[in-house]
Amino acid sequence: MSKKSKKQAKRGTFALCITAGLVVGVGLGPFVGNMLLSVVIFGLLGIGAGWVFTHRTRS
């Protein structure tokens, strides 16, 4: 795998996690009672998950 394709794969994984977090936040917004709060919380969780997936070390 080339260096460029590895960077693109990391960006894609990061973007997918953020998008999934935002979609879940919109979906669960009515249950939380505050749409903005749920989108922000799940967006941040998506950012955290993306960071974990792209920065984990292989042992």
C-alpha positions as CSV (number, residue, x, y, z in Angstrom):
1,M,0.0,0.0,0.0
2,S,1.4,3.4,-1.0
3,K,1.8,6.3,1.4
4,K,-0.9,8.3,-0.4
5,S,-3.4,5.5,-0.2
6,K,-2.8,5.0,3.5
7,K,-3.5,8.7,4.2
8,Q,-6.6,8.5,2.1
9,A,-7.8,5.4,4.0
10,K,-7.2,7.1,7.3
11,R,-9.2,10.2,6.2
12,G,-12.0,8.0,4.9
13,T,-12.2,6.1,8.2
14,F,-12.2,9.4,10.2
15,A,-14.9,10.9,8.0
16,L,-17.0,7.8,8.2
17,C,-16.9,7.8,12.0
18,I,-17.8,11.4,12.2
19,T,-20.7,11.0,9.7
20,A,-22.0,7.9,11.6
21,G,-21.9,9.9,14.9
22,L,-23.8,12.8,13.4
23,V,-26.5,10.4,11.9
24,V,-26.9,8.6,15.2
25,G,-27.2,12.0,16.9
26,V,-29.9,13.1,14.6
27,G,-31.7,9.8,15.0
28,L,-31.6,9.8,18.8
29,G,-32.3,13.5,19.1
30,P,-36.0,13.1,19.9
31,F,-35.2,10.6,22.7
32,V,-32.7,13.0,24.3
33,G,-35.1,15.9,24.0
34,N,-32.5,18.3,22.6
35,M,-31.5,17.8,19.0
36,L,-28.5,20.1,19.1
37,L,-27.1,18.6,22.2
38,S,-27.4,15.0,20.9
39,V,-25.8,15.9,17.5
40,V,-22.9,17.6,19.3
41,I,-22.4,14.7,21.7
42,F,-22.6,12.0,19.1
43,G,-20.5,14.0,16.7
44,L,-17.8,14.2,19.4
45,L,-18.1,10.5,20.0
46,G,-17.6,10.0,16.3
47,I,-14.5,12.1,16.3
48,G,-13.2,10.1,19.3
49,A,-13.9,6.8,17.5
50,G,-12.3,8.0,14.3
51,W,-9.2,9.0,16.3
52,V,-9.0,5.7,18.0
53,F,-9.4,3.7,14.8
54,T,-6.8,5.7,12.9
55,H,-4.2,6.0,15.7
56,R,-4.2,2.5,17.1
57,T,-1.0,0.5,17.0
58,R,-0.8,-3.0,15.6
59,S,0.8,-5.4,18.0
